[in-house]
């Protein structure tokens, strides 16, 4: 167990008070250097952020928009709105915009034919097919514009607040914007929520209508355990990708943008993923139910309540400098009695240098009953004194 969390309390004024307990720490280890202009990397089990730079900076979604398209389709399947056997027509718009005449990645769907949702999903995921995206969009929402509205509503539901999608494909005819952080969060959601479909991202090839095509993801061949998800390119913004990799029970999610070439994209993906998979280890900071700190309680039978986490607080830490951390406990102040056991009242924020690596909800370990009139009067005086400090 690590025992470096020495807390001191301070107050700041917002709409109401907040109490913040800070942790002293050593200087953070140097950040891993990358050629990407935007990067965000997370270890899945602990949620530890391994690498971040300009992760909230907007970049063209390009073909990465197809991840959001698939989320909408998977959600519709999960709710029973459609089935894998549902068929949609290939319209002239889908054929011309994303099919054979378009000169873009396509599954060569024939004009005015009918296609099953199951085949279209594979066309999007494995072949990066624009015609498959548009056929699904029109089938689910009558038009691609209406489907884009649905994509954006779903993105808001998932908390992807910095993303906006203009179409189902990411083609530049309608601008789609995102961030590396949003893309990682979307990838994590896809892997966790739709395990029955997620393996399709690693399927090496797909034959439809006697047309054989290999998976268009250039990172699958790196032999690093990468099993998804997609790559994009936008003129002026460079090459981007979202990837996940699993090795010996550890899963990483990585998104990068602003790379100069496809070759650089592949090289950086290999280098960063290998670093993330080989240079870290999981360590427990606090055991499940272990007291992390205390929060002040006003007007109760006790002036303090212990704070615990529902699960072990573990981090995916560098093997060469695992102790270089800082932390804050933040909760609404004053915390007034009565307080119930297991009540979520704050969050533990753990940082490496100035980089937030994990947030953990904190619960009360015990119940604090409403105090006597004397308890309340004494605490009111203390509260007033703290207010004027």
Number of C-alpha atoms within 10 A of each C-alpha: 8 10 8 16 18 13 17 12 14 12 14 11 10 7 5 9 15 18 21 22 21 20 19 15 17 12 13 17 15 8 13 11 9 16 15 21 18 23 26 25 27 26 27 17 14 20 18 22 22 25 20 22 19 16 23 18 16 18 22 29 32 26 24 25 27 26 23 25 26 20 20 22 21 20 16 14 15 13 9 10 11 16 16 13 11 14 19 19 18 23 20 13 16 26 23 14 20 26 25 19 11 14 10 15 18 23 28 19 25 18 16 13 11 15 19 16 22 13 17 25 23 23 27 26 27 25 24 25 26 28 32 31 28 28 29 30 27 21 19 19 14 12 16 23 17 15 24 23 16 18 26 20 15 17 21 14 10 13 12 19 14 18 25 22 28 23 27 31 32 27 21 15 10 13 14 24 18 23 27 30 27 22 28 24 19 20 25 17 14 20 16 12 15 14 11 10 15 18 13 19 22 18 16 16 15 19 14 14 9 7 9 11 16 12 22 19 23 16 26 23 13 12 10 17 20 23 22 26 30 27 26 20 23 18 9 9 16 19 24 31 29 27 25 28 22 17 12 7 6 16 17 25 27 28 29 31 31 21 22 17 13 16 12 14 23 19 14 17 24 16 11 16 21 14 14 25 19 11 12 18 15 17 18 15 18 19 16 14 16 17 17 18 17 17 24 17 20 26 24 23 17 16 18 16 21 18 26 27 23 17 14 17 22 19 24 25 24 19 13 10 11 18 19 17 24 24 24 21 26 20 20 14 21 16 21 17 19 16 19 14 14 16 14 18 17 21 18 24 18 22 21 24 18 11 17 17 25 20 18 20 18 25 22 24 21 16 18 22 15 17 17 11 11 10 16 18 14 12 17 14 11 12 14 10 10 11 12 6 7
